[in-house]
């Protein structure tokens, strides 16, 4: 049973890195879709709008990384993970419902804040749950 817990924690922790890479990679092909450009940009997306949509995610991750300790120190890691999860859900909902460039940028920024939080708190549980002999390998 302990091995199962460690495996679950490792898989769960790796999802954050996977989602960061997936979201960072998929937005390039989404922005190139004519249907997306027609819906969000009214048929035309400027270079600055495209750059804003793409970079808002990374900017949000920077903000999340800087702010997460203000949540985790007084309230604990569980609350910080919860707050990050709320930001991820709201950011995804805003992106999914975005009908203009500004809403898309805000959604990407909120999702980025969640990823910044994720990088800090989803890495520790696998090393805490594993046997001391195997911690160096994680």
C-alpha positions as CSV (number, residue, x, y, z in Angstrom):
1,X,0.0,0.0,0.0
2,X,2.8,2.6,0.7
3,X,4.2,2.1,-2.8
4,X,0.8,2.8,-4.2
5,X,0.6,6.1,-2.3
6,X,4.0,7.1,-3.6
7,X,3.1,6.3,-7.1
8,X,-0.1,8.2,-6.9
9,X,1.7,11.3,-5.4
10,X,4.3,11.1,-8.2
11,X,1.7,10.9,-10.9
12,X,-0.3,13.7,-9.3
13,X,2.8,15.9,-9.0
14,X,3.9,15.3,-12.6
15,X,0.5,16.4,-13.9
16,X,1.3,20.0,-13.0
17,X,4.4,20.0,-15.2
18,X,2.6,18.2,-17.9
19,X,-0.2,20.7,-18.0
20,X,2.2,23.6,-18.0
21,X,3.9,22.2,-21.1
22,X,0.7,21.2,-22.7
23,X,-0.9,24.6,-22.2
24,X,2.2,26.4,-23.4
25,X,2.4,24.2,-26.5
26,X,-1.2,24.1,-27.5
27,X,-1.9,27.8,-27.5
28,X,0.4,28.3,-30.5
29,X,-1.8,26.0,-32.6
30,X,-5.0,27.4,-31.2
31,X,-4.0,31.0,-32.1
32,X,-3.3,29.9,-35.7
33,X,-6.8,28.4,-36.1
34,X,-8.9,30.6,-38.5
35,X,-12.0,29.9,-36.4
36,X,-10.3,31.2,-33.2
37,X,-9.0,34.3,-35.0
38,X,-12.5,35.0,-36.4
39,X,-14.2,34.6,-33.0
40,X,-11.7,36.3,-30.7
41,X,-10.0,38.8,-33.0
42,X,-12.9,39.6,-35.4
43,X,-10.8,38.1,-38.2
44,X,-7.5,39.7,-37.4
45,X,-5.1,39.2,-34.5
46,X,-2.3,41.7,-34.2
47,X,1.2,40.6,-33.2
48,X,0.8,42.4,-29.8
49,X,-2.5,40.6,-29.2
50,X,-1.0,37.3,-30.0
51,X,1.9,38.0,-27.8
52,X,-0.3,39.1,-25.0
53,X,-2.4,36.0,-25.1
54,X,0.6,33.7,-25.2
55,X,2.8,35.5,-22.6
56,X,0.0,36.2,-20.0
57,X,0.2,32.5,-19.0
58,X,3.9,32.8,-18.2
59,X,3.4,36.2,-16.5
60,X,0.7,34.7,-14.3
61,X,3.1,31.9,-13.4
62,X,5.6,34.4,-12.2
63,X,3.0,36.2,-10.2
64,X,1.8,32.9,-8.7
65,X,5.3,31.9,-7.8
66,X,5.9,35.2,-6.0
67,X,2.5,35.3,-4.1
68,X,2.2,31.6,-3.1
69,X,4.4,31.9,0.0
70,X,2.1,34.6,1.3
71,X,-0.7,32.0,1.3
72,X,1.2,28.9,2.3
73,X,3.1,30.4,5.2
74,X,0.2,31.5,7.3
75,X,-2.5,29.0,6.1
76,X,-0.5,25.9,5.1
77,X,0.2,24.0,1.9
78,X,-3.3,22.6,1.6
79,X,-4.9,26.0,1.5
80,X,-2.3,27.2,-1.1
81,X,-3.1,24.2,-3.3
82,X,-6.8,24.9,-2.9
83,X,-6.4,28.5,-3.9
84,X,-4.3,27.5,-6.9
85,X,-7.0,25.0,-7.9
86,X,-9.6,27.7,-7.7
87,X,-7.5,30.0,-9.9
88,X,-7.1,27.1,-12.4
89,X,-10.8,26.5,-12.5
90,X,-11.7,30.1,-12.9
91,X,-8.9,30.7,-15.4
92,X,-10.1,27.8,-17.5
93,X,-13.7,28.9,-17.4
94,X,-12.8,32.5,-18.4
95,X,-10.7,31.2,-21.3
96,X,-13.5,28.8,-22.4
97,X,-16.0,31.6,-22.3
98,X,-13.8,34.4,-23.7
99,X,-15.3,36.3,-26.5
100,X,-12.6,38.9,-26.9
101,X,-8.9,39.3,-26.5
102,X,-9.0,41.0,-23.1
103,X,-11.1,38.1,-21.6
104,X,-8.7,35.6,-23.1
105,X,-5.6,37.4,-21.6
106,X,-7.3,37.5,-18.2
107,X,-8.1,33.8,-18.4
108,X,-4.6,32.9,-19.4
109,X,-3.2,35.1,-16.6
110,X,-5.4,33.4,-13.9
111,X,-4.5,30.0,-15.2
112,X,-0.8,31.0,-15.1
113,X,-1.2,32.1,-11.4
114,X,-2.4,28.6,-10.7
115,X,0.6,27.0,-12.4
116,X,3.0,29.3,-10.4
117,X,1.3,28.0,-7.3
118,X,1.4,24.4,-8.6
119,X,5.2,24.4,-9.1
120,X,5.8,25.2,-5.4
121,X,3.4,22.7,-3.7
122,X,3.0,19.7,-5.9
123,X,6.7,18.7,-5.9
124,X,7.0,18.1,-2.1
125,X,4.4,15.3,-1.4
126,X,6.2,12.6,-3.4
127,X,9.4,13.1,-1.5
128,X,7.6,13.2,1.8
129,X,5.6,10.1,1.2
130,X,8.4,8.0,-0.2
131,X,10.8,5.8,1.8
132,X,13.9,7.7,2.9
133,X,16.1,5.4,0.8
134,X,14.4,6.4,-2.4
135,X,13.9,10.1,-1.9
136,X,17.1,11.1,-3.8
137,X,15.7,9.5,-6.9
138,X,12.5,11.5,-7.0
